C-alpha cells in the first residue's frame, strides 16, 4: 500500500504538495474569525481578515513546491522575517517554517539541513525577543521542538535512502538473475545442439555406409545385405530415441513422462566400439576410476565423433583403435585409424573437432587432431582427472 502511495505522489507532485498543506490551511482559515474579533496590543499592526488570509497564503503556498525544498524554506523564512520586521504577531501559518524545515532535512544534503535548522533556531530566538519576555526555559523548549522536527526529517531521509538502496539492489539482483537464466538457457541450447550434432552425425553416417554396403551386396550377397539393413534399422531407432530425449528437454509446459535413462559414459564405450561401422579395437590402460557423469559423457562423445570422422574420411577398409589410459593425473583418450583421413578433402560444414575441443575445454582439457606419420589420423584428448561427486 505504501509503495502505491509513493508511486502516486511521484506522478502528482503538485497535488501531493497541496494535500500536505491542507491540514495547516484548515487550521489557519477558521482562526481568521477570532483574529478579526481580537484587539491587537498597543503598537502592534492590525492586518484585518484580508491581511491575515493574505499573509497566511504567503506562508503556506511555498510548501506546495515539494521538489524545491530549499527554495520553499527560504521563501517561508523571508516572509516570516518580513513579518518580524513589521512587528506582526505570529500566526498559525508560521508553523510552515517547521514544515519546510522538515522537507529540507528529508530531501536535501546534510549541509542544507544544518543551515535550515540554524535559521529556524535564529527565528525562534528573534520571535521570543520581539513578542515575548524570553526566558532560558522558553528558548530551550522552542529549540527542542525545532530540533525534534529536524531530527525527524533526518531520520526519514536516512530511511528513504535505505529503502531506495534496497529497491536498487533488488532490481539489480533481479536483472542479474534474469541474465543468468538467459545465459544458462543459451548454454543449455548450445549443449543440446552439440548433442544433436553428435547423435545425427554419427548415426546417419553409420546408416549411409550400411545402406551403401547393402546396395552393393543386394545382388551378390543377399544375407550380407539383410544384415546391413538390420543394422540400419537398429541405428535409426537408437538415433530416434536419443533425439526424442534431447528434443524433450526443449519442451516447456508439457506434461510428459520423464525420461530417466542415464547419459552414456565410459561404461558404454565397449558397446559403442562393438557397434561401430568401423572395425575398432578398445584398449584400456590402468585401473578405471570413477569420474563425474558430465566428464564421462564428454569422453564418450569425443570417441563417438572421432569414429564418425574415421568412417567418413578414412576410406575403404579403415580400422581404428580406441585407447583409454587412466595412468597419471590426466585421462588420455586416443582414437587413431589407418585410413586416408589426412588426405581426405576438408569438410566445410562440420563441427566435430570444434565440439570435441569445447567438450574437453569444459573440464580443463584439450584435444589435438592430425595425421599420423606413415598414414592414418589420430585424435588425442587429455582431461584432468576429476573425482565423482
C-alpha positions in Angstrom: 0.0 0.0 0.0 2.8 2.5 0.9 4.5 1.7 -2.3 1.4 2.6 -4.3 1.1 5.8 -2.3 4.7 6.8 -3.1 4.2 6.0 -6.7 1.1 8.2 -6.8 2.9 11.1 -5.1 5.7 10.9 -7.7 3.2 11.1 -10.5 1.3 14.0 -8.9 3.9 16.2 -7.2 1.9 19.4 -7.0 -1.3 17.8 -5.9 0.5 15.8 -3.2 2.1 19.1 -2.0 -1.3 20.8 -1.8 -2.6 17.9 0.2 0.3 18.3 2.7 -0.5 22.0 3.1 -4.2 21.3 3.5 -4.2 20.5 7.3 -2.2 23.6 8.1 -4.5 25.7 5.9 -7.5 24.1 7.6 -6.1 25.2 10.9 -5.3 28.7 9.8 -8.5 29.7 7.9 -11.1 29.1 10.7 -8.9 31.2 13.1 -9.4 34.2 10.9 -12.7 34.8 12.6 -11.4 35.1 16.2 -8.5 37.1 14.8 -10.9 39.6 13.3 -12.6 40.0 16.7 -9.4 40.3 18.7 -8.0 43.6 19.9 -4.3 44.0 19.0 -1.9 45.1 21.6 -0.9 48.8 21.5 1.8 49.4 18.9 1.1 46.1 17.1 -0.1 46.4 13.4 -3.6 45.0 12.8 -3.9 43.2 9.5 -7.6 42.6 9.3 -9.2 39.4 7.9 -7.9 40.1 4.4 -4.3 40.8 5.6 -4.5 37.7 7.9 -5.5 35.5 5.0 -3.0 37.0 2.6 -0.1 36.6 5.0 -1.2 33.0 5.7 -1.3 32.3 2.0 2.2 33.7 1.5 3.5 31.4 4.3 1.7 28.3 3.0 1.9 28.5 -0.7 5.7 27.8 -0.9 5.1 24.5 0.7 3.4 23.2 -2.4 6.7 23.1 -4.3 7.9 19.9 -2.7 10.6 19.3 -5.4 12.3 22.6 -4.3 12.6 22.3 -0.5 15.5 24.8 -0.1 13.7 27.4 -2.1 10.4 26.7 -0.3 12.1 27.1 3.1 13.9 30.3 2.0 10.6 31.8 0.8 8.8 30.9 4.1 11.7 32.2 6.1 11.8 35.5 4.2 8.1 36.1 4.6 8.5 35.3 8.4 11.4 37.7 8.6 9.4 40.4 6.9 6.5 39.7 9.4 9.1 40.1 12.2 10.3 43.4 10.8 6.7 44.7 10.5 6.0 43.7 14.1 3.0 41.5 13.1 2.2 38.9 15.8 2.8 35.2 15.0 0.1 33.4 13.0 -0.8 29.7 12.9 0.6 29.7 9.4 4.0 30.4 10.8 4.2 26.7 11.5 5.0 26.5 7.8 8.6 27.2 8.8 8.7 23.8 10.7 7.1 22.0 7.7 9.6 23.5 5.3 12.5 22.6 7.8 11.4 19.0 7.8 11.2 18.9 4.0 14.8 20.3 3.7 16.1 17.7 6.2 14.2 15.0 4.4 15.2 15.7 0.8 18.4 17.7 0.9 22.1 17.1 1.8 23.1 17.5 5.4 24.8 20.9 4.9 21.5 22.3 3.7 19.6 20.7 6.6 22.1 22.1 9.1 21.8 25.6 7.6 18.0 25.3 7.7 17.9 24.3 11.4 20.3 27.2 12.3 18.0 29.6 10.5 15.0 28.2 12.4 16.8 28.5 15.7 17.6 32.1 14.9 14.0 32.7 14.0 12.8 31.2 17.3 15.2 33.4 19.3 14.1 36.6 17.3 10.4 35.8 17.8 10.9 35.4 21.6 12.8 38.6 21.8 10.3 40.6 19.8 7.0 39.4 21.0 7.6 37.9 24.5 9.7 38.3 27.5 12.1 35.4 26.7 13.5 33.1 29.3 16.0 30.3 29.0 13.3 27.8 29.6 11.1 29.2 26.8 14.1 29.2 24.4 15.1 25.7 25.4 11.5 24.4 24.9 11.3 26.1 21.5 14.7 24.8 20.5 13.8 21.2 21.5 10.6 21.4 19.4 12.6 22.7 16.3 15.4 20.2 16.7 12.9 17.4 17.1 11.2 18.3 13.8 14.7 18.5 12.2 15.8 15.1 13.6 12.6 13.5 12.4 13.3 14.8 8.9 16.9 13.4 9.0 15.6 10.0 10.2 13.0 9.9 7.4 15.7 10.9 4.9 18.0 8.1 6.1 15.2 5.6 6.0 14.2 6.7 2.5 17.8 6.3 1.2 18.0 2.9 2.8 14.8 1.8 1.2 15.9 3.2 -2.2 19.1 1.3 -1.8 17.2 -1.9 -1.0 15.0 -1.4 -4.1 18.0 -0.7 -6.3 19.8 -3.9 -5.0 16.6 -5.9 -5.5 16.2 -4.6 -9.1 19.9 -5.3 -9.8 19.6 -8.8 -8.3 16.5 -9.4 -10.4 18.3 -8.2 -13.6 21.3 -10.4 -12.8 19.0 -13.4 -12.1 17.3 -12.9 -15.4 20.6 -12.5 -17.2 22.0 -15.7 -15.5 18.8 -17.5 -16.5 19.2 -16.4 -20.1 22.9 -17.4 -20.1 22.0 -20.8 -18.6 19.3 -21.3 -21.2 21.7 -20.3 -24.0 24.4 -22.7 -22.7 21.8 -25.5 -22.5 20.7 -24.9 -26.0 24.3 -25.0 -27.2 24.8 -28.2 -25.3 21.7 -29.7 -26.8 22.7 -28.6 -30.3 26.1 -30.3 -29.8 24.4 -33.4 -28.6 22.1 -33.4 -31.6 25.0 -32.9 -33.9 26.9 -35.8 -32.4 23.8 -38.1 -32.5 22.8 -37.2 -36.0 26.3 -37.1 -37.5 27.3 -40.5 -36.0 24.2 -42.5 -36.6 23.4 -41.1 -40.0 26.9 -41.7 -41.1 26.6 -45.3 -40.0 23.3 -45.6 -41.8 24.7 -44.2 -45.0 27.7 -46.6 -45.0 25.4 -49.6 -44.2 22.9 -48.5 -46.9 25.7 -48.3 -49.5 27.0 -51.7 -48.4 23.6 -53.2 -48.6 23.1 -51.7 -52.1 26.4 -53.3 -53.3 25.7 -56.7 -51.7 22.0 -56.9 -52.7 22.6 -58.9 -55.8 25.7 -60.8 -54.8 25.2 -61.5 -51.1 21.6 -61.1 -50.0 22.4 -62.3 -46.5 25.0 -59.6 -46.0 22.6 -57.0 -47.4 19.9 -58.3 -44.9 22.5 -57.8 -42.0 23.2 -54.3 -43.2 19.5 -53.4 -43.4 19.0 -54.7 -39.8 22.0 -52.6 -38.7 20.4 -49.5 -40.4 17.1 -50.2 -38.6 18.8 -50.6 -35.2 20.9 -47.5 -35.7 17.9 -45.5 -36.8 15.9 -46.5 -33.8 18.8 -45.6 -31.5 19.1 -42.2 -33.2 15.4 -41.5 -32.9 15.4 -42.4 -29.2 18.3 -40.1 -28.4 16.8 -37.3 -30.5 13.4 -37.7 -28.6 15.3 -37.4 -25.3 17.1 -34.3 -26.4 14.1 -32.6 -28.0 12.1 -33.4 -24.9 14.4 -31.1 -22.9 13.3 -28.2 -25.1 9.6 -28.7 -24.4 8.2 -26.4 -21.8 4.8 -26.5 -20.2 4.1 -30.0 -21.4 3.1 -32.9 -19.2 5.1 -35.9 -20.3 6.7 -38.9 -18.8 10.2 -38.0 -17.7 13.0 -40.0 -19.3 15.3 -41.3 -16.6 17.6 -43.1 -18.9 21.2 -42.2 -17.9 23.6 -40.4 -20.2 26.2 -42.6 -21.9 29.5 -42.8 -20.2 32.7 -44.8 -20.0 30.8 -48.0 -19.3 29.1 -47.7 -22.7 32.4 -47.3 -24.7 32.7 -51.0 -25.3 29.2 -51.1 -26.7 30.0 -48.1 -28.9 33.1 -49.7 -30.2 31.4 -53.0 -30.8 28.5 -51.4 -32.7 30.7 -49.0 -34.8 30.6 -49.4 -38.5 34.4 -49.1 -38.5 36.3 -52.2 -37.2 37.6 -50.9 -33.9 39.6 -52.3 -31.0 39.3 -50.9 -27.5 42.4 -50.7 -25.3 42.3 -49.7 -21.6 45.4 -48.9 -19.6 45.4 -48.6 -15.9 42.7 -49.0 -13.4 39.4 -47.4 -14.4 38.3 -44.6 -12.0 35.0 -43.1 -11.0 34.6 -39.8 -12.9 31.7 -37.3 -13.0 28.9 -38.2 -15.4 29.5 -35.0 -17.4 33.1 -35.8 -17.9 32.2 -39.4 -18.9 29.7 -38.1 -21.4 32.4 -35.8 -22.8 34.8 -38.7 -23.3 32.0 -40.8 -24.9 31.1 -38.1 -27.4 34.8 -37.4 -28.3 35.3 -41.1 -29.1 31.9 -41.2 -31.0 32.8 -38.2 -33.1 36.4 -39.5 -33.8 35.0 -42.8 -35.0 32.4 -40.9 -37.1 35.2 -38.9 -38.7 37.2 -42.2 -39.4 34.1 -43.6 -41.1 33.5 -40.5 -43.2 37.1 -39.8 -44.2 39.1 -43.0 -43.6 38.2 -44.6 -46.9 37.5 -48.3 -47.6 39.0 -50.9 -45.2 39.8 -48.4 -42.5 40.4 -49.8 -39.0 40.5 -47.8 -35.7 41.9 -48.2 -32.2 40.4 -46.5 -29.1 42.9 -46.3 -26.3 41.9 -45.1 -22.8 44.7 -44.5 -20.3 43.9 -44.0 -16.7 47.6 -43.8 -15.6 48.8 -40.4 -14.5 47.0 -37.3 -13.4 45.2 -37.0 -16.7 42.8 -39.2 -18.6 44.2 -39.7 -22.0 41.9 -40.7 -24.8 43.5 -41.7 -28.1 41.5 -42.6 -31.2 43.6 -43.5 -34.2 42.9 -45.1 -37.6 44.9 -46.4 -40.6 42.8 -44.7 -43.3 43.4 -41.8 -45.6 41.9 -39.2 -43.3 44.9 -36.9 -43.7 44.5 -36.9 -47.5 40.7 -36.6 -47.5 39.2 -33.3 -48.5 38.4 -31.0 -45.6 34.8 -30.6 -44.7 33.5 -27.1 -44.6 30.2 -27.8 -42.8 31.4 -30.0 -39.9 31.7 -29.0 -36.3 33.1 -32.3 -34.9 36.6 -31.1 -34.0 35.2 -27.8 -32.6 32.7 -29.8 -30.5 35.4 -32.1 -29.2 37.6 -29.2 -28.2 34.6 -27.5 -26.4 33.7 -30.6 -24.5 37.3 -31.1 -23.3 37.7 -27.4 -22.5 34.7 -27.6 -20.1 36.8 -29.9 -17.9 40.1 -28.1 -18.3 41.3 -30.5 -21.0 42.5 -30.2 -24.6 42.1 -32.0 -27.9 44.7 -32.4 -30.6 43.9 -33.9 -34.0 46.1 -34.5 -37.0 47.6 -37.0 -39.4 50.0 -39.8 -38.3 53.4 -40.4 -39.8 53.0 -43.1 -42.4 49.3 -42.5 -42.9 46.2 -42.5 -40.8 44.7 -40.0 -38.5 44.7 -39.5 -34.7 42.5 -37.7 -32.2 44.2 -37.2 -28.8 42.3 -35.8 -25.8 43.7 -35.1 -22.4 41.3 -34.3 -19.5 42.4 -33.8 -15.9 41.1 -36.5 -13.5 38.1 -35.3 -11.5 36.5 -37.1 -8.6 32.9 -38.1 -8.9 30.6 -36.3 -6.6 
